[in-house]
Amino acid sequence: MQILDRHLSTQVETFRQLQMQLRDRWKNVESFDRSDGDILVIPSLSVDQREIQKIEGVLHYEERLLFSLIRLQNPRTRLIYITSQPLHPSVIDYYLQLLPGIPFSHARDRLLLLSTYDSSFKPLTQKILERPRLIERIKQALRRDQSFMICYNTSPWERELSLKLEIPLYAADPDLTIWGTKSGSRQIFAESGVPHPDGCHDRLDSVDDLATATAELWERQPHLKRMVVKLNEGISGEANALFDLKPLQEFAPGKISHGDRVAAIKDSLPSLRFQATSENWTNYASRVPELGAIVEAFVEGEVKRSPSVQGRILPDGTVEILSTHDQILGGPDGQIYLGCRFPADEAYRVQLQDLGLKIGWTLAKKGALERFGIDFMAVQQADGNWDLQAIEINLRKGGTTHPFMTLKLLTNGRYDLSTGLFYSQQGRAKYYVATDNLHKKRYRGLLPNDLMDIIASHRLHFDTGTETGTVFHLMGCLSEFGKLGLTSIGDSPQQAEDIYQKVIKVLDGETKSHHNAAATTTAQQIIPFGWRLEGG
């Protein structure tokens, strides 16, 4: 045991030394963003695989970091992108053709695409580690003194890969991921002095503990109507469940003993209102000892929104606010992340930034690195002001990362902290609407090439001249699941919304059953010379 402990301790120290190389190479924000070098992109969703499977088409979520290809606009940057299954060539071509001022062939020569050819439900990083020849090929391709690795989130898998490749990982140490869990988030909020809903700060590891904590919260807040139960390591709100107290009024504080209240709550937990359609109490209860859980007060309000703030911690320890968003939520009770609008409402935008900086500095003191995002609930008060309550921290990339980075990399613009607006190099404020969940059965069967044809025919693409239009992602999800991601960018909130709605209108029109004849005509137009459709 002592030998194993010493080995792990040595690994951790070596990993930290590798991460310190980032600080030594890049002294400030500008040099980091514009640096030359090799970027290894590992878009692995290294989280609990049973939870992540609640998201339809999740295997294709490895495509969400394809915005990184836009970094190839730096003519001295090289990039390696690894996926579980090969990406469709037209998807890669689509991103490379977005690059302003860079010949397609030049960018393509600096991009190496690799795949594990493994679609099993395991984290991509684990699949890579199981393939030593693939690791060796990656090592041979990298200039190790000019390389770093980025990922969706960190786990011991990413740390091990960083050590095997002998390159730094630009992300939080896996030992710090506790601060991105539901219980860890609440501890950070308390330490930072940031308002957050009443609830438990410690991880609950049994259904009995959950029932007890729920009773204690009700006793502290006897006027509560609902509570939220969350698995400690849930993703995108899919592991949330609402607990309605109205049917339990005969067990309310002051009416029966604490013990009887706990028993009544435990008996009622199977009636939790789950946000994931596939969830049930038997499975959920089995996950509590594995992943832990928390319970907190549900934030009520007549006018309520879900804004978020994103930041990053640079290798030198600097905390930087990147963006704010108003999140678009869905599911039975508005708990599941569907998309976002940038920026957040100006009524609370600057306040979000201030709270985000507080939390960011707390995370930085604990040694965190790279991305963090904080979700809030905003409730409008009688005087018109907004009350902000912090809900959770994502110590990783999230659903707002790729749309903002797409905007930033395509426009080479800047985020203005004083206003919370993003300005292009031409000085135009930019806005967008983005989603990972444009999801309709009628879209099933559309191939990536079909989507490209629709984009071209209806001029839906992003125009690098006007810096408006739509950038698509998750194209691999489309044919099997009828699911697509997009970021619609405009010069005003209304223009961004109009562009977004136009995409939906066009896709709906192109997938109507009575449009089959028109679709065939379009297909004939794109068949290469010398080929004919059967019967044509």
C-alpha positions as CSV (number, residue, x, y, z in Angstrom):
1,M,0.0,0.0,0.0
2,Q,2.8,2.4,0.9
3,I,4.5,1.7,-2.5
4,L,1.2,2.5,-4.3
5,D,0.8,5.7,-2.3
6,R,4.3,6.8,-3.1
7,H,3.7,6.0,-6.8
8,L,0.5,8.1,-6.8
9,S,2.3,10.9,-5.0
10,T,5.1,10.9,-7.6
11,Q,2.5,11.0,-10.4
12,V,0.7,13.9,-8.9
13,E,3.9,15.9,-8.4
14,T,5.1,15.1,-12.0
15,F,1.7,16.3,-13.3
16,R,1.9,19.5,-11.3
17,Q,5.4,20.2,-12.7
18,L,4.1,19.7,-16.2
19,Q,1.3,22.2,-15.5
20,M,3.8,24.7,-14.2
21,Q,5.3,24.7,-17.7
22,L,2.2,26.5,-18.9
23,R,2.9,29.3,-16.5
24,D,6.5,29.6,-17.6
25,R,5.6,29.6,-21.3
26,W,2.8,32.1,-21.3
27,K,3.2,35.1,-19.1
28,N,-0.1,36.8,-19.9
29,V,-3.5,36.4,-21.6
30,E,-2.3,37.8,-25.0
31,S,0.7,35.5,-25.3
32,F,-1.4,32.5,-24.4
33,D,-4.2,33.2,-26.8
34,R,-1.8,33.9,-29.7
35,S,0.9,31.4,-29.0
36,D,2.4,29.1,-31.6
37,G,2.5,25.5,-30.7
38,D,0.8,22.1,-30.9
39,I,-2.6,21.7,-29.4
40,L,-3.9,18.2,-28.5
41,V,-7.7,18.2,-28.2
42,I,-9.2,15.3,-26.2
43,P,-13.0,15.9,-26.3
44,S,-13.6,13.1,-23.8
45,L,-16.7,13.3,-21.6
46,S,-14.9,11.7,-18.7
47,V,-17.9,11.6,-16.4
48,D,-20.2,8.9,-15.0
49,Q,-21.2,7.0,-18.2
50,R,-24.6,5.9,-16.9
51,E,-25.5,9.5,-16.3
52,I,-24.2,10.8,-19.6
53,Q,-26.2,8.2,-21.5
54,K,-29.3,10.1,-20.5
55,I,-28.3,12.6,-23.2
56,E,-29.5,11.4,-26.6
57,G,-26.7,11.2,-29.1
58,V,-24.0,11.8,-26.5
59,L,-21.3,9.9,-28.4
60,H,-21.3,12.8,-30.9
61,Y,-20.8,15.4,-28.2
62,E,-17.1,14.9,-28.9
63,E,-17.8,17.2,-31.8
64,R,-18.5,20.2,-29.5
65,L,-14.8,21.1,-29.2
66,L,-14.4,21.3,-33.0
67,F,-14.4,25.1,-32.6
68,S,-10.8,24.5,-31.6
69,L,-10.1,24.0,-35.3
70,I,-10.5,27.7,-35.8
71,R,-7.3,28.2,-33.9
72,L,-5.6,27.0,-37.1
73,Q,-6.0,30.6,-38.3
74,N,-2.7,31.1,-36.6
75,P,-0.4,29.8,-39.5
76,R,2.1,28.4,-37.0
77,T,-0.4,26.4,-34.9
78,R,-0.8,22.7,-35.3
79,L,-3.7,20.7,-33.9
80,I,-4.4,17.0,-33.2
81,Y,-8.1,16.2,-32.7
82,I,-9.0,12.7,-31.5
83,T,-12.4,11.1,-31.5
84,S,-14.0,7.7,-30.7
85,Q,-15.1,7.3,-34.3
86,P,-13.8,9.1,-37.4
87,L,-15.5,12.4,-38.2
88,H,-17.3,12.9,-41.6
89,P,-14.9,14.7,-44.0
90,S,-17.5,17.3,-44.9
91,V,-17.7,18.3,-41.2
92,I,-14.0,19.0,-41.1
93,D,-14.1,20.9,-44.4
94,Y,-17.0,23.0,-43.0
95,Y,-14.9,24.2,-40.1
96,L,-11.7,24.8,-42.0
97,Q,-13.6,26.9,-44.6
98,L,-14.6,29.3,-41.9
99,L,-11.0,30.4,-41.3
100,P,-10.6,34.0,-42.5
101,G,-7.5,34.7,-44.5
102,I,-6.0,31.1,-44.4
103,P,-5.9,28.8,-47.4
104,F,-7.9,25.7,-46.8
105,S,-5.0,23.4,-47.8
106,H,-2.6,25.2,-45.4
107,A,-4.9,24.7,-42.4
108,R,-5.6,21.1,-43.4
109,D,-1.9,20.3,-43.5
110,R,-1.6,21.4,-39.9
111,L,-4.5,19.3,-38.7
112,L,-4.1,15.6,-37.7
113,L,-7.3,13.7,-37.1
114,L,-7.1,10.4,-35.2
115,S,-9.7,7.9,-34.0
116,T,-9.9,5.0,-31.6
117,Y,-12.6,3.3,-33.8
118,D,-14.4,2.4,-30.6
119,S,-18.0,3.5,-30.0
120,S,-18.4,1.8,-26.6
121,F,-19.7,3.8,-23.7
122,K,-16.4,4.5,-22.1
123,P,-14.6,7.9,-21.8
124,L,-12.6,8.6,-24.9
125,T,-9.4,9.2,-22.8
126,Q,-9.8,5.7,-21.4
127,K,-10.0,4.3,-24.9
128,I,-6.8,6.1,-25.9
129,L,-5.0,4.8,-22.9
130,E,-6.0,1.3,-23.9
131,R,-4.2,1.7,-27.2
132,P,-0.4,2.1,-26.6
133,R,0.3,2.3,-30.4
134,L,-2.0,5.3,-30.7
135,I,-0.3,7.0,-27.8
136,E,3.0,6.4,-29.5
137,R,1.8,7.9,-32.7
138,I,0.5,11.0,-30.8
139,K,3.9,11.4,-29.1
140,Q,5.7,11.2,-32.4
141,A,3.5,13.9,-33.9
142,L,3.9,16.4,-31.0
143,R,6.6,18.9,-30.5
144,R,6.6,18.3,-26.7
145,D,8.3,21.5,-25.8
146,Q,5.6,23.5,-27.6
147,S,2.6,21.4,-26.8
148,F,-0.3,21.3,-24.4
149,M,-3.5,19.3,-24.1
150,I,-7.1,20.5,-23.7
151,C,-10.2,18.5,-22.8
152,Y,-13.8,18.8,-21.9
153,N,-13.3,17.9,-18.3
154,T,-10.6,16.3,-16.2
155,S,-10.4,13.0,-14.5
156,P,-7.5,10.7,-13.5
157,W,-7.7,9.4,-17.1
158,E,-6.6,12.8,-18.5
159,R,-3.9,13.1,-15.9
160,E,-2.5,9.7,-16.9
161,L,-2.6,10.6,-20.6
162,S,-0.8,13.9,-19.8
163,L,1.9,12.0,-18.0
164,K,2.3,9.4,-20.7
165,L,2.6,12.0,-23.4
166,E,4.8,14.2,-21.2
167,I,2.9,17.4,-22.1
168,P,0.9,19.7,-19.8
169,L,-2.8,19.6,-19.5
170,Y,-4.5,23.0,-19.5
171,A,-7.3,22.1,-17.1
172,A,-7.9,21.7,-13.4
173,D,-6.1,19.0,-11.6
174,P,-8.5,16.0,-11.2
175,D,-7.9,16.2,-7.4
176,L,-9.8,19.5,-7.5
177,T,-12.9,18.4,-9.4
178,I,-14.7,18.1,-6.1
179,W,-15.3,21.9,-6.4
180,G,-17.3,21.3,-9.6
181,T,-19.7,18.9,-7.9
182,K,-23.0,20.0,-6.4
183,S,-21.8,19.8,-2.8
184,G,-18.4,21.3,-3.6
185,S,-20.1,24.2,-5.4
186,R,-22.1,25.1,-2.4
187,Q,-19.0,25.1,-0.2
188,I,-17.3,27.4,-2.6
189,F,-20.3,29.8,-2.6
190,A,-20.3,29.9,1.2
191,E,-16.5,30.5,1.3
192,S,-16.9,33.3,-1.4
193,G,-19.8,35.0,0.4
194,V,-22.0,34.5,-2.7
195,P,-25.8,34.1,-2.1
196,H,-27.1,30.6,-2.8
197,P,-30.3,28.6,-1.8
198,D,-30.5,27.1,1.6
199,G,-29.6,23.4,1.6
200,C,-27.0,20.9,2.6
201,H,-23.3,21.6,1.9
202,D,-22.0,18.1,2.5
203,R,-22.5,15.2,0.1
204,L,-25.2,12.8,1.1
205,D,-24.4,9.2,0.6
206,S,-27.6,7.3,1.4
207,V,-31.3,7.7,1.0
208,D,-31.6,7.9,4.8
209,D,-29.2,10.8,4.8
210,L,-31.2,12.4,2.0
211,A,-34.5,12.1,3.9
212,T,-32.9,13.6,7.0
213,A,-31.3,16.5,5.2
214,T,-34.6,17.2,3.5
215,A,-36.5,17.3,6.8
216,E,-33.8,19.6,8.3
217,L,-34.1,22.0,5.4
218,W,-37.9,22.0,5.7
219,E,-37.6,22.7,9.4
220,R,-35.3,25.7,8.7
221,Q,-37.6,26.9,5.9
222,P,-41.1,25.9,6.9
223,H,-42.7,28.0,4.1
224,L,-40.9,26.1,1.3
225,K,-43.2,24.7,-1.4
226,R,-40.6,22.6,-3.3
227,M,-37.0,21.4,-3.1
228,V,-34.5,20.2,-5.6
229,V,-32.7,16.9,-5.2
230,K,-29.5,16.5,-7.3
231,L,-27.1,13.8,-7.8
232,N,-23.7,15.2,-6.9
233,E,-22.1,14.5,-10.3
234,G,-25.1,15.1,-12.6
235,I,-24.8,16.6,-16.0
236,S,-26.9,19.4,-17.7
237,G,-29.7,19.1,-15.1
238,E,-30.5,15.5,-16.2
239,A,-29.9,14.2,-12.7
240,N,-32.2,16.7,-10.9
241,A,-35.5,15.9,-9.4
242,L,-38.2,18.1,-7.8
243,F,-39.7,17.2,-4.4
244,D,-43.1,18.7,-3.9
245,L,-44.0,19.4,-0.3
246,K,-47.7,20.2,-0.8
247,P,-48.8,16.6,-0.4
248,L,-46.9,16.3,2.9
249,Q,-48.5,19.2,4.7
250,E,-49.7,17.0,7.5
251,F,-46.1,16.3,8.3
252,A,-45.0,19.9,8.1
253,P,-42.8,21.4,10.8
254,G,-44.6,22.0,14.1
255,K,-47.2,19.2,13.4
256,I,-45.3,16.0,14.1
257,S,-41.9,15.0,15.5
258,H,-38.6,15.2,13.5
259,G,-38.3,11.4,13.3
260,D,-41.8,11.0,11.9
261,R,-41.2,13.8,9.4
262,V,-38.0,12.0,8.2
263,A,-39.9,8.7,7.8
264,A,-42.7,10.4,5.8
265,I,-40.2,12.1,3.5
266,K,-38.4,8.9,2.9
267,D,-41.7,7.2,2.0
268,S,-42.4,10.0,-0.4
269,L,-39.1,10.1,-2.2
270,P,-40.2,7.6,-4.9
271,S,-42.6,10.3,-6.1
272,L,-39.8,12.7,-7.0
273,R,-40.5,14.4,-10.3
274,F,-37.4,13.4,-12.4
275,Q,-36.2,15.7,-15.1
276,A,-34.7,13.0,-17.3
277,T,-37.5,11.1,-19.1
278,S,-35.8,7.8,-18.7
279,E,-35.2,8.1,-14.9
280,N,-37.1,6.2,-12.2
281,W,-36.7,5.9,-8.4
282,T,-35.2,2.5,-8.3
283,N,-32.3,3.6,-10.5
284,Y,-32.0,7.0,-8.9
285,A,-31.8,5.6,-5.4
286,S,-29.1,3.2,-6.4
287,R,-27.0,6.1,-7.7
288,V,-27.1,8.1,-4.4
289,P,-24.5,5.9,-2.7
290,E,-22.4,5.9,-5.9
291,L,-22.4,9.6,-6.8
292,G,-23.7,11.3,-3.7
293,A,-26.6,13.7,-3.6
294,I,-27.7,17.1,-2.2
295,V,-31.0,18.8,-1.5
296,E,-31.6,22.5,-1.7
297,A,-34.5,24.9,-1.7
298,F,-36.2,25.4,-5.0
299,V,-36.0,29.0,-6.1
300,E,-39.6,30.2,-6.6
301,G,-40.6,33.4,-8.5
302,E,-43.1,34.9,-10.9
303,V,-40.5,36.3,-13.2
304,K,-37.5,34.0,-13.1
305,R,-34.4,33.4,-15.4
306,S,-31.3,31.2,-15.4
307,P,-28.3,33.3,-16.2
308,S,-24.7,32.1,-16.0
309,V,-21.2,33.6,-16.0
310,Q,-18.1,32.0,-17.5
311,G,-14.5,32.6,-16.7
312,R,-11.0,31.1,-16.8
313,I,-8.0,30.8,-14.6
314,L,-4.8,31.4,-16.5
315,P,-1.5,29.6,-15.8
316,D,-0.2,32.6,-13.9
317,G,-3.2,32.5,-11.5
318,T,-5.1,35.4,-13.1
319,V,-8.9,35.2,-13.1
320,E,-10.6,36.5,-16.2
321,I,-14.4,36.8,-16.9
322,L,-15.1,35.6,-20.4
323,S,-18.9,35.9,-20.9
324,T,-22.4,35.9,-19.4
325,H,-25.4,34.2,-20.8
326,D,-29.1,33.7,-20.2
327,Q,-29.7,30.0,-20.4
328,I,-32.5,28.4,-22.2
329,L,-33.9,25.6,-20.0
330,G,-36.4,22.8,-20.7
331,G,-37.6,19.5,-19.3
332,P,-40.6,19.0,-17.0
333,D,-39.7,21.9,-14.6
334,G,-37.1,23.9,-16.5
335,Q,-34.1,22.1,-15.1
336,I,-32.4,20.8,-18.2
337,Y,-29.9,22.9,-20.3
338,L,-31.0,23.3,-23.9
339,G,-29.2,26.5,-25.1
340,C,-28.3,30.1,-24.3
341,R,-28.5,33.7,-25.4
342,F,-25.4,36.0,-25.3
343,P,-25.0,38.2,-23.4
344,A,-27.1,38.0,-20.3
345,D,-29.7,40.7,-19.6
346,E,-28.0,44.1,-18.8
347,A,-30.1,44.4,-15.7
348,Y,-27.8,41.9,-13.9
349,R,-24.9,41.3,-16.3
350,V,-22.3,43.3,-14.4
351,Q,-23.5,41.8,-11.1
352,L,-23.0,38.3,-12.6
353,Q,-19.4,39.3,-13.5
354,D,-18.7,40.5,-10.0
355,L,-20.0,37.3,-8.4
356,G,-18.1,35.3,-11.0
357,L,-14.8,37.0,-10.1
358,K,-15.4,36.3,-6.4
359,I,-15.9,32.6,-7.1
360,G,-13.1,32.5,-9.6
361,W,-10.5,33.9,-7.1
362,T,-11.6,31.3,-4.5
363,L,-11.1,28.5,-7.1
364,A,-7.8,30.0,-8.1
365,K,-6.6,29.9,-4.5
366,K,-7.4,26.2,-4.4
367,G,-5.2,25.7,-7.5
368,A,-7.9,25.4,-10.2
369,L,-7.0,26.1,-13.8
370,E,-8.8,27.0,-17.1
371,R,-12.5,27.0,-17.5
372,F,-15.2,27.5,-14.9
373,G,-18.9,28.4,-15.2
374,I,-21.4,29.3,-12.6
375,D,-25.2,28.9,-13.0
376,F,-27.5,31.2,-11.2
377,M,-31.2,31.7,-10.7
378,A,-32.4,35.3,-11.1
379,V,-35.8,36.4,-9.7
380,Q,-37.2,39.8,-10.3
381,Q,-38.3,41.6,-7.1
382,A,-41.3,44.0,-6.6
383,D,-39.0,47.0,-7.1
384,G,-37.7,45.7,-10.5
385,N,-34.3,44.6,-9.2
386,W,-33.1,41.1,-9.6
387,D,-32.1,38.7,-6.8
388,L,-29.3,36.3,-7.9
389,Q,-28.7,33.0,-6.3
390,A,-25.8,30.8,-7.3
391,I,-26.8,27.2,-8.1
392,E,-23.7,25.3,-9.2
393,I,-20.2,25.5,-10.6
394,N,-19.0,23.7,-13.8
395,L,-15.3,23.3,-13.4
396,R,-14.9,22.3,-17.0
397,K,-16.1,23.3,-20.4
398,G,-19.9,23.5,-20.8
399,G,-22.7,24.2,-23.1
400,T,-21.8,27.9,-23.3
401,T,-18.1,27.3,-24.1
402,H,-18.3,26.4,-27.8
403,P,-20.7,29.1,-28.9
404,F,-18.6,31.9,-27.2
405,M,-15.3,30.5,-28.4
406,T,-16.7,30.2,-31.9
407,L,-17.6,33.9,-31.8
408,K,-14.3,34.9,-30.3
409,L,-12.1,32.9,-32.7
410,L,-14.1,33.8,-35.8
411,T,-14.1,37.6,-35.1
412,N,-10.9,38.0,-33.2
413,G,-13.0,40.4,-31.1
414,R,-12.8,41.3,-27.4
415,Y,-15.0,41.1,-24.4
416,D,-15.6,44.4,-22.6
417,L,-15.9,43.9,-18.9
418,S,-17.3,47.3,-18.2
419,T,-20.4,46.6,-20.3
420,G,-20.5,42.8,-20.6
421,L,-20.6,43.1,-24.4
422,F,-18.5,41.5,-27.0
423,Y,-17.1,43.7,-29.8
424,S,-15.7,42.6,-33.1
425,Q,-12.6,44.2,-34.5
426,Q,-14.8,46.6,-36.4
427,G,-16.3,47.8,-33.1
428,R,-19.7,46.1,-33.6
429,A,-21.4,44.6,-30.6
430,K,-22.2,40.9,-31.3
431,Y,-25.0,38.8,-30.0
432,Y,-26.0,35.2,-30.5
433,V,-28.5,32.4,-29.7
434,A,-27.1,28.9,-29.4
435,T,-28.3,25.4,-28.7
436,D,-27.1,21.8,-28.6
437,N,-30.7,20.6,-28.8
438,L,-32.4,21.5,-32.1
439,H,-34.1,18.1,-32.0
440,K,-36.9,16.9,-34.2
441,K,-37.8,13.4,-35.5
442,R,-38.3,14.9,-39.0
443,Y,-34.6,15.8,-39.2
444,R,-33.6,12.1,-38.9
445,G,-32.0,10.7,-42.1
446,L,-30.3,14.0,-43.1
447,L,-26.7,13.3,-43.8
448,P,-23.9,15.8,-43.3
449,N,-23.8,16.4,-47.0
450,D,-27.5,17.1,-47.1
451,L,-27.1,19.7,-44.4
452,M,-24.2,21.3,-46.3
453,D,-26.5,21.5,-49.4
454,I,-29.3,23.1,-47.3
455,I,-26.9,25.6,-45.8
456,A,-25.6,26.6,-49.2
457,S,-29.0,26.7,-50.9
458,H,-30.5,28.9,-48.3
459,R,-27.4,30.9,-47.4
460,L,-27.5,29.9,-43.8
461,H,-23.8,29.9,-43.4
462,F,-21.7,32.3,-41.3
463,D,-20.5,35.3,-43.4
464,T,-17.0,36.3,-42.5
465,G,-17.6,39.7,-44.2
466,T,-20.6,40.8,-42.1
467,E,-19.7,38.5,-39.2
468,T,-23.3,37.3,-39.0
469,G,-25.0,34.0,-39.7
470,T,-25.0,30.5,-38.2
471,V,-22.3,28.1,-37.3
472,F,-23.4,24.5,-37.0
473,H,-22.1,21.8,-34.7
474,L,-23.1,18.2,-33.6
475,M,-23.7,17.4,-37.2
476,G,-22.9,13.8,-36.5
477,C,-26.1,13.6,-34.4
478,L,-28.3,14.6,-37.3
479,S,-28.9,11.5,-39.3
480,E,-29.5,9.0,-36.4
481,F,-31.1,11.3,-33.8
482,G,-32.5,14.3,-35.7
483,K,-30.4,16.5,-33.4
484,L,-28.3,19.4,-34.3
485,G,-26.4,22.3,-32.6
486,L,-26.0,25.8,-33.9
487,T,-24.9,29.3,-32.9
488,S,-26.7,32.1,-34.7
489,I,-24.7,35.4,-34.6
490,G,-26.1,38.8,-35.2
491,D,-25.4,42.5,-34.6
492,S,-28.4,42.8,-32.3
493,P,-30.4,40.4,-30.1
494,Q,-33.3,40.5,-32.5
495,Q,-31.1,39.8,-35.6
496,A,-29.5,36.8,-33.8
497,E,-33.0,35.5,-32.9
498,D,-34.2,36.0,-36.5
499,I,-31.2,34.2,-37.9
500,Y,-31.9,31.3,-35.5
501,Q,-35.5,31.1,-36.4
502,K,-34.8,31.2,-40.1
503,V,-32.6,28.0,-39.7
504,I,-35.5,26.2,-38.0
505,K,-38.0,27.3,-40.6
506,V,-35.7,26.2,-43.4
507,L,-34.9,22.8,-41.9
508,D,-38.6,22.2,-41.1
509,G,-39.4,23.1,-44.7
510,E,-36.7,20.9,-46.2
511,T,-37.9,17.9,-44.1
512,K,-41.6,18.0,-44.9
513,S,-42.8,14.7,-46.4
514,H,-44.4,16.5,-49.4
515,H,-41.0,18.1,-50.2
516,N,-39.5,14.7,-51.3
517,A,-39.8,15.7,-54.9
518,A,-38.0,19.0,-54.3
519,A,-35.3,17.2,-52.3
520,T,-34.7,14.8,-55.2
521,T,-34.3,17.7,-57.6
522,T,-31.8,19.3,-55.2
523,A,-29.9,16.0,-55.0
524,Q,-29.7,15.8,-58.8
525,Q,-28.0,19.2,-58.8
526,I,-25.2,18.0,-56.5
527,I,-24.5,14.6,-58.0
528,P,-21.1,14.7,-59.7
529,F,-20.9,15.0,-63.5
530,G,-21.1,11.5,-65.1
531,W,-23.5,10.2,-62.4
532,R,-27.2,9.9,-62.6
533,L,-29.9,9.2,-60.1
534,E,-31.7,5.9,-60.8
535,G,-34.6,6.7,-63.1
536,G,-33.1,10.1,-64.0
